[in-house]
Amino acid sequence: MNYSKEFEEVFEKVRGIICENFGTEESDITLATSLFDDLDADSLDLVDLVSAIEYEFDIEATDDAVEKINTVEDVVNCVMDFMQEK
């Protein structure tokens, strides 16, 4: 799939944050990576991840948006949506 440059930049930052939070290698993180199935995240892990992403991108995610997050692509799309609202 062909993504915009901005999408790719957000993905790279999100991937770096995920690697820091979960102790994984960047090569292991793709857009299809499931936070719960592949990285064994629990609700506390998700809260920590969302906090780090909110800080990095200077956004504030809503609870509704966070509840819809399952994959790395979901995270990137959420960040993109909130960045556009700024």
Phi, psi and omega in degrees: 000148183258113182256158178290162178299319179298317178300314180298320179294318178296318179301315181299317178294315179298317180300318178298318179295318179297318179299318178296315184287328186249358178064039180249167177273147179302325181294342179274350185253118175239175177297331182275354181299127177273128179297324186271314183281317184271326184254000179055037179288147171244184185297325178293319176300319180294320178299315179298317180296313180298319178299316180295321180289319177301317180295313183298319186258000180054052178232169175228108182282144177275158178300322179300317181294318181295323180297337182271356183280127175227318182248170176298322178298323176300319179297313181298315179298321178298313179299315180300316180300314182288330177292323180291334180283341183292000000 
